[in-house]
Amino acid sequence: MRYLNLLGLLLLLVACSSNTEDTSSIEAAEPVIIDTARWVVEQAIIQHGGSELDRSLVHFFFRERVYTAARVGNEFLYERSYIDKEGQDIKDALSSQTFTRTINGEPAELTAKDSSAYANSLNSVMYFAFLPYFLTDPAVNMEYQGVTEVFGRPHHELKVTFGEEGGGKDFEDEYAYWFSIDDFTLNYLAYNFLVNGGGARFREAYNSRRVEGVIFQDYINYKPVDEARRDVLAFDELFTAGQMDTLSRIVLEEVEVE
């Protein structure tokens, strides 16, 4: 069950009173319109320690690969290193300008298709690891959907899409996010994707922990029993109705923040 919260596009009417002795002279100010979706995300980023990520160096292991993220404002450098099935030492590096791969210390010659695929893969891991940090990017379009109590306690529900400019290769994907109304933590998310044949996923956060002021979470990854379902805003109801199959766990190990 959903109901619209008073936060939805809240209008704050501010009255300005005169400093003169004539107290009857009161002039109403222009209404201030609050973008509720953005406000919820901004509170969530504060709660999750986003200010610490503005200037940070983060290390973690994910599926036997080492990830490093260095950020200074809008500039970033993401790195990933691992040993592949052939025993080769692979190192990937993605910045706001370029992507490079080295194999056993030597620069790899990549096709444009492979370079894009590897860069998107690395960027995707970072995107999910640092949520909700990136939800105020200029390419993000947010719509406040009200409050849902389907999970047993109230959550702000948001729908997120992306503009083509700056939205990356997967700009047509759709997302839904559910933030606790009590402390603005991101507890659930869902997304509908088109690459590799397409599909949809639902994630439930667990093992939330704060490392040097930043919240990191692991997720249980689900898919709808009816794989034709792509309406991510309904996934909260499908989940509570037991209409989700468990696929995997998204686990970040040995997280360090400097």
C-alpha positions in Angstrom: 0.0 0.0 0.0 1.3 3.4 -0.9 0.2 6.9 0.1 1.6 10.2 -0.9 3.7 11.8 1.8 3.5 15.5 2.6 7.1 15.7 1.4 5.9 15.2 -2.2 6.8 18.5 -3.9 6.4 20.3 -0.6 5.5 24.0 -0.8 7.0 26.1 2.0 5.2 29.5 2.3 7.5 32.0 4.0 6.0 35.2 5.3 8.3 38.2 5.6 7.3 40.7 8.3 8.2 44.4 8.3 10.5 45.8 10.9 8.4 49.0 11.1 5.9 49.7 13.8 3.0 49.0 11.4 2.7 45.2 11.9 -0.2 45.0 9.5 2.2 45.4 6.6 3.0 41.7 5.9 4.1 40.6 2.5 4.1 36.9 1.4 7.3 35.7 -0.2 7.5 33.6 -3.4 6.7 29.9 -2.7 9.8 27.7 -2.4 9.4 24.3 -4.2 11.3 21.4 -2.8 12.3 18.6 -5.1 11.5 15.8 -2.7 13.3 13.0 -4.6 16.5 15.0 -4.6 16.0 16.0 -1.0 15.7 12.3 0.0 18.8 11.4 -2.0 20.8 14.2 -0.4 19.8 13.1 3.1 20.8 9.5 2.2 24.2 10.6 0.8 24.8 12.4 4.1 23.8 9.4 6.1 25.9 7.0 4.0 29.0 9.3 4.4 29.2 10.7 1.0 31.2 13.7 2.1 34.0 11.3 3.0 34.0 9.9 -0.5 34.6 13.3 -2.1 38.3 13.0 -1.3 39.1 9.3 -0.6 41.0 6.2 -1.5 39.0 3.0 -1.1 40.1 -0.6 -1.4 38.0 -3.7 -1.4 37.9 -7.3 -2.7 34.9 -8.4 -4.8 34.8 -11.9 -6.3 38.5 -12.5 -6.0 39.4 -9.2 -7.6 41.0 -6.2 -6.0 39.3 -2.9 -6.5 40.7 0.6 -5.8 38.8 3.9 -6.1 40.5 7.3 -5.8 38.3 10.4 -5.9 39.0 14.1 -5.7 35.7 15.9 -6.4 34.5 15.0 -9.9 37.9 13.5 -10.8 38.3 9.7 -10.3 40.6 6.8 -11.0 39.2 3.3 -10.7 41.5 0.2 -10.8 40.9 -3.5 -10.8 43.5 -6.3 -10.7 43.2 -10.1 -10.9 44.7 -13.2 -12.3 42.7 -14.7 -15.1 42.1 -18.3 -16.0 45.3 -18.4 -18.1 47.4 -17.2 -15.2 47.8 -13.7 -16.6 48.1 -10.7 -14.4 45.3 -8.3 -15.5 45.1 -4.7 -14.5 42.3 -2.3 -15.6 42.3 1.5 -15.0 39.4 3.8 -15.7 39.4 7.6 -15.3 37.0 10.3 -16.4 39.0 10.4 -19.7 40.4 7.0 -20.5 40.3 3.2 -20.0 43.5 1.1 -20.2 44.3 -2.6 -19.6 47.7 -4.2 -19.0 48.4 -7.9 -19.3 51.5 -9.0 -17.4 52.6 -5.4 -17.2 52.3 -4.8 -21.0 49.6 -2.5 -22.5 46.9 -4.5 -24.2 45.5 -3.6 -27.6 41.8 -3.6 -27.3 39.0 -3.2 -29.8 36.6 -0.3 -29.1 33.9 -2.9 -28.2 36.1 -4.7 -25.7 37.4 -1.4 -24.2 33.8 -0.2 -23.7 32.7 -3.6 -22.1 35.6 -3.7 -19.7 35.1 0.0 -18.7 31.4 -0.5 -18.1 32.0 -3.6 -16.0 34.5 -1.8 -13.8 32.3 1.3 -13.5 29.3 -0.8 -12.6 31.0 -2.4 -9.7 31.9 1.0 -8.3 28.5 2.4 -8.9 26.8 -0.2 -6.8 29.5 -0.3 -4.2 29.1 3.4 -3.4 25.4 3.9 -3.7 23.7 6.2 -3.2 26.7 8.5 -3.8 26.1 8.9 -7.6 22.4 9.7 -7.6 22.9 13.4 -7.8 24.9 13.2 -11.1 23.5 15.6 -13.8 22.4 12.7 -16.0 20.1 11.3 -13.3 16.4 11.9 -13.5 14.5 11.1 -10.2 10.8 10.9 -9.6 9.4 10.7 -6.0 6.8 7.9 -5.8 5.6 8.5 -2.2 6.0 6.2 0.8 5.5 2.5 0.8 5.0 0.3 3.9 5.2 -3.0 2.0 8.5 -4.0 3.7 6.8 -3.7 7.1 8.2 -0.3 7.8 7.9 2.9 5.8 10.3 3.7 3.0 10.6 6.6 0.5 10.2 5.1 -3.0 12.1 6.7 -5.9 12.2 5.9 -9.6 15.4 6.8 -11.5 16.1 7.0 -15.2 19.1 8.6 -17.0 19.5 11.1 -19.7 21.2 10.0 -22.9 23.9 12.7 -22.5 26.2 11.6 -19.7 24.0 8.6 -18.9 26.5 6.1 -20.2 25.9 3.1 -22.4 23.1 1.8 -20.3 21.2 5.1 -20.1 17.9 3.4 -21.0 17.9 1.2 -17.8 15.3 1.9 -15.1 15.9 1.8 -11.4 13.9 2.0 -8.2 15.3 2.8 -4.8 13.8 2.4 -1.3 15.2 4.5 1.5 14.2 4.1 5.2 12.0 7.0 6.3 13.7 6.9 9.7 17.4 7.2 8.9 17.5 7.5 5.0 19.6 4.3 4.6 19.3 2.6 1.2 17.7 -0.8 2.1 16.4 -2.1 -1.3 16.8 -1.4 -5.0 15.6 -2.8 -8.3 16.7 -2.3 -11.9 15.6 -3.2 -15.4 18.5 -3.6 -17.8 18.6 -4.1 -21.6 22.2 -5.4 -22.2 22.9 -9.1 -22.8 19.3 -9.9 -23.6 17.9 -7.8 -20.8 16.3 -8.7 -17.4 15.5 -7.2 -14.1 16.9 -7.6 -10.6 16.0 -6.8 -7.0 18.5 -6.3 -4.2 18.1 -6.4 -0.5 20.9 -4.8 1.6 22.4 -6.6 4.6 25.6 -6.5 6.6 25.6 -2.7 6.7 28.8 -1.4 8.4 30.5 2.0 8.6 34.2 2.2 7.6 35.9 5.5 8.4 32.5 7.3 8.2 31.3 5.6 5.0 28.5 3.0 5.0 29.2 -0.1 2.9 26.5 -2.8 2.4 26.3 -6.3 0.9 23.2 -7.4 -1.1 21.2 -10.4 -1.7 20.5 -10.4 -5.5 17.1 -11.7 -6.7 15.2 -12.0 -10.0 11.4 -12.2 -10.4 9.9 -15.6 -10.7 8.1 -14.4 -13.8 11.1 -13.1 -15.7 8.9 -11.2 -18.1 8.2 -8.8 -15.2 10.2 -5.5 -15.7 8.0 -3.0 -13.8 10.6 -2.3 -11.1 8.3 -0.1 -9.0 6.2 -3.2 -8.3 9.2 -5.3 -7.2 8.7 -4.4 -3.5 5.3 -6.1 -3.6 6.6 -9.1 -5.5 9.4 -9.5 -3.0 7.1 -9.5 0.0 4.8 -11.9 -1.8 7.6 -14.4 -2.2 7.7 -13.9 -6.0 11.5 -13.5 -6.2 14.2 -16.2 -6.7 17.6 -15.8 -5.1 20.4 -15.5 -7.6 23.6 -14.5 -5.8 25.1 -12.4 -3.0 27.0 -9.2 -3.7 29.7 -9.1 -1.0 32.5 -6.5 -0.6 35.4 -7.9 1.5 38.2 -6.2 3.4 37.0 -2.7 2.8 39.5 0.1 3.6 39.0 3.8 3.4 41.8 6.4 3.5 
